[in-house]
């Protein structure tokens, strides 16, 4: 068996790795769609990588696709198919960096609908034009000029660079979790470590959207934290000693902040206990949680080198 395309092989192996990771960390039904889709592309890529006939056919099909795109879209041919992806990436960037408001949700939904509408139109239009060329015998006869070939090679280079960046970011996401968690951790540190009030509520000071906050006793395992919060994230940590701040904020079941550190390193200590939402249902400790809207008042004290926030929740 002879290797025809090393690039196709590497891309296919990367896809296979993604499928394996998704299968091992399966959480939602939507993961099945990703597993089947990426799995299909990976198998197809492996076939192309080791088959000269399949590779030549793939190259021929790609060249005729470039001719068609250039005839239909002119100077925009190189990015015409990327517009939905760019819109989705822009939508994700807005969602990650902007405060959650009704207006923002409307804008995000509008952008996603535009991306979906354009993708449907693009597929229909290109398929229609390709079918017409096949019917009149023009498909397979198109030729790119030397200048157009050079432009497509430059476009492919930039696409590959962007793809590598996306792959690296995805790898960081799988290893370290959602970067918004670390941004929210930093926001929380800036707010809590500089408090000067005598009493506050989390609803008034936490600088991001949340629905539930948990605090865990020392040495609580990651598996137990995941079961209690109903969410998995590489950002979840297990406290390794007494006196650590161990707090997890979730928003509708998704982890949005995870703090497990010594107070002197982050500038604050946050703890709450008591009430009907404190449980000691496992041998080595327990946990408490507060829901957004409980309006629990925290006593704020200035300790040695950090701010201490404590609340005893009444039953």
N, C-alpha and C positions, 0 to 999 in steps of 0.2 A: 504494500500500500504506500503510495507516494504522496507526500505533502505538497499540495498545490498552492495554498495561500496561508501563510503564517498568520497574517492579520486576522483572517476569518477564523482560524483555529483559536487564537487567543480570545477573540470576542466571544466565541462559542463556549469556551471553558469558563470565561467570566460569567456568562449566562447560566451555565450549569451550577457554578458556585452559588449564585443568587438563588436558584431553585432549591438547592440543598439547604441553605440557610433559612429560606422561607418555610420549607417543610419542617425543619427542626423547631422553628419558633412560631408555628402556626397558631393564629389567634382568631381570625375572622374569616367569614365565608369569602370576602373579597380577596383573601390570599390565594384561594383556589384559582381565581381568574388570572392572577399574576403568575402562578406556578405553571398553569397550562399555556399561557401566552409566551412567556419567556422560555419555557421548556420546548415549545414547538420551534421557536426561532433558533434555539441552541442546537437542536437536532438537525434542523435544516442547514445551519451553518457548518456543523461537523461534516455533513454529507458533501457540501460544496468544497470544504477545505481539502478533502481527500479524493475528489473526483474532478478530473480535467474537463470532462464533458459538462458536468454541472457548473463548474466554474466559468467555462467559456460562455455557456448559456446565460449565466448570471451577469457577466460583463456585457454581453450583447444587449440584454434586456435593460441594463442600467444606462448604456449609451443611448439607446433609442428613447428612454425616458428623459434623458437630458435634452435630446433634440426636441422632443415634444414640449417640455417645460420652456425651453428657450423660444420656441415658436409661439407659445400661448402667453407667456408672461414677460418676454423681453429681458430687460436688465434686472427685473425682480425674480427671474427664474431661480436664482441661487438661494433665495430665502422664502419663496412662495409657500413651500411645504412646512416651513418652520414657524409660521405665524401662530398657530394654535398653541404650540409648545412655549413660545415666548410669552404669550398671553397668560398661560397657566403659571409659568415661573414668576411673572410680574404679579399675578394674583397672590401667589404664595408669599412673595416678598412683602406685599402690603399687609397681608394677614399677620405676618411675623413681626413687623415693625410698628404698625399703627395701633392705637388704642381701639378696642372693640366697641363699636357704636352701631346704631341702626343704619346710619348712612353708609358706614364702611361695609356692612353686610350687603346692602343694596348694590354698592359698587362692585363688590366681589362676585355676587351672583350675576350681575350684568356682564362682567368680563368673562366669566365662565360660559355664559350663554352665547356670547359673541364668538368665543373660541370654538364651542361646539357647532354653532351655525356655520362658521367658516370652514371647519373640517368637513362637515357634511357636504357643503357646496363644492369644496375643492375636490373631494373624492368623486362626486357625481360629474363635475365638469371635465376632469381629466379622463375619467373612465369613458365618458361619452365621446370625447375627441379621439381617444385611442381606438374605440370601436369603429368610428368613422374611417380612421386611417387603415385599419385592418380590412374593412369592407371594400375600400377602393384600391387596396394593394400598396398604399404608401408606407405602411408600417414595416420597419426593417430596412428602409432604403435611405433614411436620413443620415446626413454626415455633418459633423461639427467642424468648423474652421479651426485653424491652429490657434487663433486668438481665443476662441470659445473654449477649446480644450484647456488652454492655460488658465482661463478664468475659473473653470470647473475644478481644476486641480487646486487652485488657491482656496476655493470654497470648501473643498473636501478637507484641506489642511486645517482651516479654521474650525470646521465641524468636528474634526478629530480632537483638536485642542480643547474645545468646549466639552466634548464627550469625556475626555480624561479628567477635566475639572469636576464634572458631575459625578463620575465614578469615585473620585477621591472624596468628595463631599458625602456621597452615599456611604462610603466605607467609614468615614468619621461618624456618620449618623448611626450606623449599626453598632459601632464600638462604644461611642460615648453617649448616644441618645440625642434627643431633640435639642438643638442649640438654644432654643428659646428658654429651656429650663435654666441654663447657665446665665442667660441674660436676666431672667427673673430673679435668680439667686443674687445677682449683683445689685439689681434694683432694690431688693428687700434689704440687703446689707446696708446700702446707702441710707435707706429710710430709718431702719430700726437702730442702727449704731449711732445716729445723731438725734435721737428723741430727747426732748427736754420736758415733756408733759408729765403730769403725775398719774394720769389715767387715760387709756386709749382703748378703742375697739379695733379689731383687725379689719372690719369692714371700712373703717375710716382711713387706715394708713397703708394697707397692702397695695402696692402700685401695679397690680395686674388682676385679671379676672380669675375668680376662683369660686368653687361651690362648697368644698370641704377641706378642712385642714386636720392632719393627724399628727400626734406626737407619740413616739414609741419609747419604751423602756430600753435600757442598754442591752446589747447582745441579741436583740430580736433579729431573727434570720431574714434573709432576703425573700425566701419563699413565703414566709408568713406575711411579710409586708406586702408582697404582691397579691396574696389572697385577700388581705384586709382592704387594701385600696382598690382592688379589682383592676389593676393596671400593671403592665410590665414596662420597665425602662432601664437601660444601662446606667441611668443617673441615680437610681436607687442604691443606697449604701447601707451597710450594717455597722452600727456603732461598736467600737472596740474597747471602750472603757467607760467608767462612770463620769458624769459631769459634762458629757457632750450634748450639744443641741441637736436633736434628731426630729426634724419636722418635715412633713410632706404635704404640699398643697396639690389638690386635684381640681380640675374643672370638667364637670360632667363625665367623670370617670377617667380622664386623661391627666397624667402627671404634668404639672406646669411649674413646679419648683420642688427641689429636694435638697435639704440642708442636713448635713451630718458632719459637724465640726466642733472644735473647742471654742468656747465663747471668746477667748482672747485672740483667736485668729480671725474671727468674723465681726467682732465688736458688739455682739449681743447674745443673750440667752433667753430663749422663749420656751415657756412651759405652762401647761394647764392640766388640771386633773379634777376628779370629782364629778358628781352628777350622773345622770342616767347613761351618758355616752362614754363612760370609762369602763373598760373591761379587763378582767384578769382571767382570761380563758385559756391560758397556756402556762406551763409550770415555771418558766423562767422570767415572767414579767407580764406586762399588759400594755394597753394603749388607750388613748383618748382621742375623740374627734369632736370638732365643732362645725356646724353647718353655717353657711353664709346666711345672715339674717338673724342669728341667735343674739347678736349684739352683746357679747360677753365683755365685761370691762376688765382690762388688764392693768394691774398695778405696775408702774414704771419706777425702777430704782437705779441709781447710778452706782455701780459696783466698781471694783478695782480693775480698770482697763476695759470695761464693757458695760452695756446697758442690760439690765435684767427686767424681763417682762414675765409676770406671773399672774395666773388667774385660777381661783378655786371655784369651779362651777357648782352652783347649788342645785340640789335635786328639785 
